[in-house]
Amino acid sequence: MSIFDAKLDESSSILVAAMAPADCRVLFENARRATYPAGQMIFAAGEPGQMVMLIETGRVEVSVTSMTGRKSVLAHMGPGEVLGEIAALDGGVRSADTVATTPVTGLVLSRENILKFVTERPAIAQAIITELCRKVRNASDMFTTQSITEGGPRLAQALLRLFDKWGVVEENATLLSERFSQTEIGEFSGLARENVNRHLKSWAELGILNTQGRRLRLIDRAALENIAAG
């Protein structure tokens, strides 16, 4: 089954949200397919944004590294999402590193093809402007999370974001469809792995969450939301 026959992620992609599924199919019909093994860099911060990639399979980590070498994970992206849109649209350099966390396949399209497609469709260009504004608003939510100083609320908010995006609802719980290591969760929440481990153990004892096959399973969302609220 083609990625276009599945649900593309309108919530995170500017291009996808700005056009109908049929337009997305036309836009990417001449794209080339690329594959990346786990651990390989897809786009690097500072390089020219000359292309985008629509993820077909796998998971991609988006991160930035400070001058002191500290890595902060901004997002985890998966099938139906598009990498590298901002730099491709404005012609600037990439602001973050994107690395294949698992084996990844995707459809790669050049900036020139995107600009030609949008120029010929003014309504889509207007929709892209609207989506760019939404992207800026959503970024403020991430900065709010990072500004929280207490470890528990920061971790709880990060976990809620993971469960909202990657969670599979079961009868009495929500299971993450992907395996996230404590190191990955720490980089996503801005906490050391040891602190992540301590909080997860404590919340497991309280019956808030547990693990199932090395995947986190949320049992009491209300309790985790209360912790996130501080």
Stockholm file with secondary structure:
# STOCKHOLM 1.0

chainA/1-230         MSIFDAKLDESSSILVAAMAPADCRVLFENARRATYPAGQMIFAAGEPGQMVMLIETGRVEVSVTSMTGRKSVLAHMGPGEVLGEIAALDGGVRSADTVATTPVTGLVLSRENILKFVTERPAIAQAIITELCRKVRNASDMFTTQSITEGGPRLAQALLRLFDKWGVVEENATLLSERFSQTEIGEFSGLARENVNRHLKSWAELGILNTQGRRLRLIDRAALENIAAG
#=GR chainA/1-230 SS CCGGGSCCCTTTCHHHHHSCHHHHHHHTTTCEEEEECTTCEEECTTSBCCEEEEEEESCEEEEEECTTSCEEEEEEECTTCEESHHHHHHCCBCSSEEEESSCEEEEEEEHHHHHHHHHTCHHHHHHHHHHHHHHHHHHHHHHHHHHCCCHHHHHHHHHHHHHHHHEEECSSCEEESSCCCHHHHHHHHTCCHHHHHHHHHHHHHTTSEEEETTEEEESCHHHHHHHHTC
#=GC SS_cons         CCGGGSCCCTTTCHHHHHSCHHHHHHHTTTCEEEEECTTCEEECTTSBCCEEEEEEESCEEEEEECTTSCEEEEEEECTTCEESHHHHHHCCBCSSEEEESSCEEEEEEEHHHHHHHHHTCHHHHHHHHHHHHHHHHHHHHHHHHHHCCCHHHHHHHHHHHHHHHHEEECSSCEEESSCCCHHHHHHHHTCCHHHHHHHHHHHHHTTSEEEETTEEEESCHHHHHHHHTC
//
